Amino acid sequence: MSDKYWVPSGVRTGLTGFQKHAAENINRGLCAACGACVSVCPTKAIAIKLAEPDPELVGKCIPECTLCSKVCPGSYIPLTKLEEMVFGRVRSEDERMFGIYREAYCGYAADSDIHKAGVAGGMVTALLAYGLESGKLDCAIVAGWDEKEPWKVKPKIATTREELMATARSKYSISQSLTALRDAVDRGFKKIGVVALPCYVIALRKMQLHKLKIADKVGLIIGLYCLAHTYIEGTEYAIRDRLHVKLEDVKEYAFRGGDYPGYLEVRTKTGDLKKMDLMALWGMAPTMFIGFPVERCHVCLDHLAELADISPGDVWGRMDLMAEGKKEKAGYTGAFLRTEKGEEFFNGAVEANYLKTMPVSTPEYKLEDYYVINPGFFKKKVANVARIRYRMKYGWPVPKIE
Ligand SMILES: Cc1cc2nc3c(=O)[nH]c(=O)nc-3n(C[C@H](O)[C@H](O)[C@H](O)COP(=O)(O)OP(=O)(O)OC[C@H]3O[C@@H](n4cnc5c(N)ncnc54)[C@H](O)[C@@H]3O)c2cc1C
């Protein structure tokens, strides 16, 4: 293992077109289900079934075009090149834990409706609302729900505060958000805000590295902390076998609905509300994240969306804020401001009174001490490192990070 990054060997197959993508990424269980390949395919020949990983070739592939495998974050992450492109330098030893960032804050949406609509502090929704209403963004790619099967996540292109609020809160199953990038560009949007998981951020940065025109339209990348995203089988198991609701009876679904920090909630077509605790024994978090993580998440080392402009997440270890949030029934979001663009955008939102902020550390709670309680930290930065070692020993697929 290198001092800074994990550097296992990847595969180079000599194949072309979608075959190469399939051989290097999809068929090796390394697809992150981000949807980037769908958006960059020049002939629109790649599709991905709603809520599932593993894109398929459905049209005519140009063999000499390898854009799909080039932007895929699955088997290859040129981290040094990406850090140099995004930050003008690579991280130092001291930056191994959090990645490169300029500032970090805790905070929440100043508008109490947005705060309550959000899963934690509503910071992401408030930032996007600021972007749309100030003209810094002309749309935002967010994660909503499918109209026909409302427990399945579907990417949405939001252009108003109302659409942002309707799509707020975390979806812990596959969102395929980057499939919407092509749609947004086709609809003429030029300043697109994207809410992305860390692997989706890597795909966007790889698009920028390869100077793809579609990437020029991305105005801001908000990368969520991410423990893992989960297979749709997890959602369906929770609804059917734990809450005893037939899928055809589901009217609304949420991973973290209701009062902060939220419950897995199902509203049935007859109006019943069924709930599962978030943290309790075999509640939502242990059920989903132990049982159903997407395979690629087991070899991911990026918890904090280390290449995003702004990286927000929950602030689980700050027990003072957790207690305050429970009392207020709305929580707090923590955020790393990584790029100059991200910092300027965030400060603009604070100045325009979209966000209230506070220091990320107090004398009692230091970021580096309380952050380690965040479950994604020990999965991504400790457990997955061990898992990668074993996989390499057995010759199983792991991403090449260099
Ligand atoms: C799969 C996943 C894993 C996470 N793991 C952790 C973790 O380990 N530790 C931690 O502290 N926080 C984690 N988070 C982040 C956390 O759940 C909140 O998203 C974050 O605290 C922001 O809260 P907020 O109130 O500011 O966001 P909100 O104002 O509620 O806005 C959330 C935004 O994210 C979008 N969104 C929701 N789900 C997805 C998705 N799957 N893909 C793309 N966009 C999405 C929504 O559409 C909305 O725009 C995770 C989030 C996800 C989606």
The ligand as an ORCA input file, in Angstrom:
! r2SCAN-3c Opt
* xyz 0 1
  C     -26.103      7.159      0.032
  C     -25.772      8.182      1.098
  C     -24.880      7.849      2.110
  C     -24.580      8.796      3.100
  N     -23.667      8.465      4.096
  C     -23.387      9.369      5.062
  C     -22.476      9.052      6.109
  O     -21.865      7.979      6.153
  N     -22.251      9.984      7.058
  C     -22.864     11.186      7.048
  O     -22.629     11.972      7.941
  N     -23.705     11.540      6.054
  C     -23.973     10.662      5.061
  N     -24.819     11.003      4.041
  C     -25.268     12.417      3.930
  C     -26.505     12.732      4.733
  O     -27.443     11.672      4.670
  C     -27.180     14.026      4.242
  O     -27.375     13.945      2.858
  C     -26.340     15.236      4.495
  O     -26.166     15.353      5.883
  C     -26.982     16.528      3.954
  O     -28.053     16.883      4.762
  P     -28.925     18.166      4.406
  O     -30.067     18.240      5.383
  O     -28.023     19.333      4.280
  O     -29.468     17.743      2.975
  P     -30.926     18.016      2.288
  O     -31.210     19.477      2.357
  O     -31.907     17.069      2.836
  O     -30.589     17.693      0.795
  C     -30.124     16.433      0.405
  C     -29.887     16.498     -1.091
  O     -29.239     15.289     -1.501
  C     -29.944     14.723     -2.614
  N     -29.774     13.285     -2.508
  C     -30.319     12.465     -1.597
  N     -29.919     11.215     -1.803
  C     -29.112     11.231     -2.881
  C     -28.416     10.246     -3.602
  N     -28.458      8.957     -3.248
  N     -27.689     10.606     -4.669
  C     -27.634     11.899     -5.050
  N     -28.284     12.894     -4.407
  C     -29.003     12.562     -3.339
  C     -31.392     15.186     -2.394
  O     -32.141     15.106     -3.582
  C     -31.176     16.605     -1.884
  O     -30.973     17.490     -2.952
  C     -25.171     10.086      3.060
  C     -26.073     10.397      2.027
  C     -26.373      9.464      1.058
  C     -27.349      9.829     -0.029
*
